[in-house]
Amino acid sequence: MQKQEIREAVELPLTHFDLYRQIGIDPPRGVLLYGPPGTGKTMLVKAVANHTTASFIRVNSSEFVQKYLGEGPRMVRDVFRLARENSPAIIFIDEVDAIATKRFDAQTGADREVQRILLELLNQMDGFDQTSNIKVIMATNRVDTLDPALLRPGRLDRKIEFPTPDRRQKRLIFQTITSKMNLSEEVDLEDFVSRPDKLSGAEIAAICQEAGMQAVRKNRYVILPSDIETGYKANISKRNTDLEFYH
């Protein structure tokens, strides 16, 4: 579903713009992808970009936050200039919450610099229209912290959620990852799929990787249910530790 939405918002306007013009609608100018870490936002953007001939410009928003005053806004201008010079182009800004949180009365020079970066980003997005062959995609794990000015129509017109996988999707991810692994006949993946813990695709991959490492450490060629159990518990324990550290 998310792939189809991104194709409609990014790929089709670049490859079939005449279709939008004939129908009489404007394609989205920007797209926001939001959801927990590890749900495949970046991977899906790369996959869609590979289906077009557009230049793909990826930047992590923390790269805009430089120690020298004025460097951040200049870098934003440079990214959009590079896109215009190499159009059609897709600009992908990951972890945009680092520069686009809700504005407040800035007390420090660093806070004021971040707000200047956001203002420059808004100016650049307002600097091209829907007929432009430049598309902007942004991704965040913390959509609730973003400045409303960035989310208004005309900037990020399409918002696509990437939730953690449901039970059916968890089963499919487990099956896909373990299809290349040498599992014991005793392994019942449904035992792990049916557990209530919410797992991202990246976390499921980490569980399977750790299960394989357990077998390697014990000099076995077969992965046992106990190996997957160890990987599962290690992942859940790590997540809980990370949450405690974050809070």
N, C-alpha and C positions, 0 to 999 in steps of 0.2 A: 504493500500500500504506500509506504513512504517513498519507495523508488518511483512509483508512478507519479506521485505528487511532485517530486523533484524534477522528473522529466518534463512534466507539463509546465513547470515554472521556470526551468532553466534551459533544458535541451531543446524543446520544441520551439521556443521563441528564437533561438539561434539558428535552427535548421529549417524551420517552416514559418518564418515571420509573416509571409504573405497570407497564410491561413488566418492568422489573427486579424490582419488588416481587412480581409474580405468579410470576415464575420462581423467586424466593427467593434472589437474589444481590444483593450490594451493588455499586453502581457505583464506579469509582475515585474517590478523593478528590482526588488530584493527579496531574499528568502531567509527566514530564521529557522534553524534546526535546534530543538531544545529537548533535553532529557538527561537522565543520569549518565555518568561516565560508562564507557564500555558498551554502549548500545548500538554502535556502528555508524555514527553520524559522519565521521571523517571518511571511513571506508566507502560509504555509499556516495559521497560527493566525488571521490576519486573515480568510482565506477561510472558515474554519469558523465564526468568530464572526459573519460576515455572514449565515450560514444560520440563525441563531437570533435571538430577540428580546431576548437577554440584554444587559445593559450590559457594555461592554468596557473594562476598566481596564488600561492598559499602563504599566509603569514599568521603567526601567533600574535595576538594583540599585545602580549607582554613585551614583544620586540619594539613596540612603539614607545614604551615607557623608558626613555633614556635618561642618563644622569645630567645631560647638558640641556639647558633651557632652550626650548624651541625646536629641538631635534625631532620630537614625536610628531607634531603637526607637519613638519617638512617631510617626514617619512610617509605619512598618510598621503600627502600630495604626490609623492614620488610613485607610490603604488598605483594610484589612479592614472597618473600620467603614463606609466608603463603599460597599463591595460589599454589606454586609448591608442598608444603607438603600436600595439600588437593585437588590436581587435580583429576578429571577435575574441573576447576574453572572458574568463570567469575568475572573479576575485573571491577567494575563500579566506575569511577571517575567523580563526578558531579562538575559543575562549574569550569571546568579545566582552564578557562581563568585566575583564581587567581594565577596560577603558571606557565602559559605557554604563556604569552604575548610575543610579538616580543622583541628580545634582543636589548639592547642599552648599552651605556657606563654607568654602574651603578655608582651612586655618593654616595650612602649610604650603610651601612652594610646590611640593610634589603633588598635592591634591589639585592645586590650580593648574599644574601642567597637564594632569589627566583630563581635567575639564576642557582645557584648550584642545587636546587631542580629539575629544568627543565632538566639540564644535566643528573642528576641521572635517571630521568624518561626515557629519551631517551636511556641511557645505558641499563636500564632494559628491555625496549621494543626490543632492538637489541639483547638481551641475549637469546631469544628463537625463534625458527623458526616456519613455518606454520604447521609443523607436531605436534607441541605442543598442548596439550589439555587444554591450558589456553587462554582465549579470553579476550581482553581488550576493554571496551566500555567507551567513554568519552562523556560528554555533556556540551554544552555551549550556552549561549544566545548571545555571542559576538564573532562569528566566525572570523570576520574581524580583531580581535586583536591578533589572535594566531600566534605563531612563525612558519614560513614555514617549519622548520626542523621537526616539529611534524606532519605536514600534508603530508609529502612526502610518496610515495608508499613504502611499507615494514614496515610502522609503522601504520598509520591510512589509510588503503587501501580503506575503504568504508566510504562515507560521505552521511548521510541521513538527508534531510531537514524536519523540522516539522513546516510548515507555519500555520498561523491562519486559522481557518476553513472557507471554502467558504459557500455560501448561503445554499446549500443542507446540508452540514455538520452542520451548525448552527441550521437548522431546526431539524435535527435528535437529536442533543444534547439537545435542548430545550424540545423536545418531550420526550426524555428518562428521563431527570431529573424531569419534571413535571408530569410524568405518575403516580408517587406515591403521588402527591399533590392534595389537594381538591380545584380545580379551579372552579370559577364561570363559568356558561355557556356564560357569556359575554366576557370572555377572548379570544382574538384572537392572538395566538402566532405569526401568520404571520406578524402582525404589528411590532413586535420586530425583527423578522428574517430579514425583508426586509430593515431595516435601514442600512445605509452605514458604520456604525462604525465597525471596525475590533475587534472581540472579541475572546479571547481564550476560551477553554473549562472551565478553572478554573474561568474565569470572568463570563461566563454564569451561572455556578453553584453558584457563589456569588450573582448574580442578583436574582436568584430563592430563595436562602436562605434568602436574605433581604426581598423579597416579602412575604415569609412566616412569618418572624418576624413582619412585618407590621400588618398582620392579628392578630397575637398573642397579640401585644400591644393594639389592639383595641377590644380584646376579641371576635374575630370572628372565626368561623370554616371554612370559605370560603375565598379564595384568590380572590380579585377583580382586574380588569385591572389597577386600580390606584395603587395597591400594587406593581405590577410588574413595573409600570412606575416609582415609587419612587425608587425601587431597581436598575432599569436601570440608572436613573439619578445619583444616589449615586455612582454607580460603575464608570461611565464615569467621574464624578467630581473628584473622588479619583485618577483615572488614570492620569488626567491632572495635578493634584497637585503633584503626584509622579514624573511626567516628568519634571515639573518646578524645583522641588527639585534636581533632578538628574543633570539637566543642570546647 
